[in-house]
């Protein structure tokens, strides 16, 4: 399942060169992953209350083209890997005209209340969290 999240670049997200600061793209990716989880019906609050968290463990990002203030960006997010305690999302950030700004693979792990890798309870494994098979 692919989910598209849209946002408009705000002035304070731009650096002294006038384009979106490279660190801000990590915030965009986080926003889009949270939007993805909400749209597939993942009970993030319930998961947290049950003592589990989803931690980002690795980000591999490629910056392709600059984005500027007031531009609309689209972030496509979808899972590419799902294991017993971890997974990976692929995310693509484009401008409204389709220009590729950045592409990333973001790995995550489920951890228990003690911060140790742990399999999430079955009720939190919802459709859409697993990668689609062709």
C-alpha positions in Angstrom: 0.0 0.0 0.0 1.3 3.4 -0.9 0.2 6.6 0.9 0.8 10.1 -0.4 1.3 13.0 2.1 1.4 16.6 0.9 2.9 19.6 2.6 4.0 23.1 1.8 7.5 24.2 2.5 7.6 26.8 5.3 10.1 29.7 5.3 11.8 28.6 8.5 12.6 25.2 7.0 15.0 26.9 4.5 18.7 27.5 5.0 20.9 30.4 4.0 20.9 29.2 0.4 17.1 29.6 0.2 16.4 25.8 -0.1 15.0 23.3 2.3 17.8 22.4 4.8 18.9 18.7 4.4 18.0 17.9 8.1 14.4 19.1 7.5 13.8 16.3 5.1 14.0 13.9 8.0 11.1 15.7 9.6 9.2 15.4 6.4 9.8 11.7 6.2 8.7 11.3 9.9 5.5 13.2 9.2 4.7 11.0 6.2 5.4 7.8 8.1 3.0 8.9 10.9 0.4 9.8 8.3 0.9 6.4 6.7 0.4 4.6 10.0 -2.7 6.6 10.8 -4.2 5.9 7.3 -3.7 2.1 7.5 -5.3 2.1 11.0 -2.3 1.4 13.1 -3.1 2.0 16.7 0.0 4.1 17.6 -1.4 5.3 20.9 -2.6 1.7 21.9 0.8 0.4 20.9 2.6 2.9 23.1 0.2 2.3 26.0 0.9 -1.4 25.7 4.6 -0.7 26.2 5.8 -0.9 22.7 7.5 1.8 20.5 8.7 2.0 16.9 12.2 3.4 16.8 14.0 4.4 13.6 17.2 2.4 13.4 18.7 3.6 10.1 18.0 6.2 7.4 19.6 6.0 4.0 18.7 9.2 2.1 19.7 10.4 -1.3 19.2 14.2 -2.0 18.4 14.8 -5.7 17.0 18.3 -6.2 16.4 21.3 -4.0 13.0 22.4 -2.8 12.2 26.0 -2.0 9.9 28.1 0.2 6.1 27.8 -0.6 6.6 24.8 -2.9 4.2 21.9 -2.4 5.9 18.6 -1.8 4.4 15.1 -2.1 5.9 12.3 0.0 5.1 8.7 -1.1 5.5 6.1 1.6 5.3 2.3 1.5 6.7 -0.6 3.3 9.4 -2.7 1.5 10.3 -5.1 4.3 8.7 -6.5 7.4 10.3 -9.0 9.8 9.5 -10.2 13.3 10.6 -7.1 15.1 11.7 -4.7 12.3 10.9 -3.3 8.9 11.7 -0.8 6.2 9.8 2.0 4.5 10.7 3.4 1.1 9.9 7.1 0.8 10.0 9.4 -2.2 9.8 13.2 -1.9 8.8 15.0 -5.1 7.6 18.5 -6.1 4.1 19.0 -7.4 5.5 18.8 -11.0 7.1 15.4 -10.3 10.7 16.6 -9.8 12.4 14.1 -7.5 13.9 15.9 -4.4 14.9 13.0 -2.2 14.5 9.3 -1.8 15.0 7.3 1.4 14.9 3.9 3.0 14.0 4.1 6.6 14.4 1.1 8.8 12.6 0.7 12.1 12.4 -1.7 15.0 9.7 -2.5 17.6 11.0 -2.2 21.2 9.4 -3.0 24.5 9.2 -0.8 27.6 12.8 -1.7 28.5 14.0 -0.5 25.1 14.9 -4.0 23.9 13.9 -5.3 20.4 10.6 -7.1 20.8 7.9 -8.5 18.6 4.8 -6.4 18.6 1.6 -8.0 19.8 -0.5 -9.4 16.9 -3.3 -6.8 17.3 -0.9 -4.1 16.1 0.1 -5.9 12.9 -2.4 -4.3 10.6 -3.0 -4.7 6.8 -0.8 -2.3 5.0 2.2 -2.6 7.4 3.5 -5.6 5.3 5.0 -5.0 1.9 2.8 -5.7 -1.1 3.7 -8.8 -3.1 3.6 -8.8 -6.8 
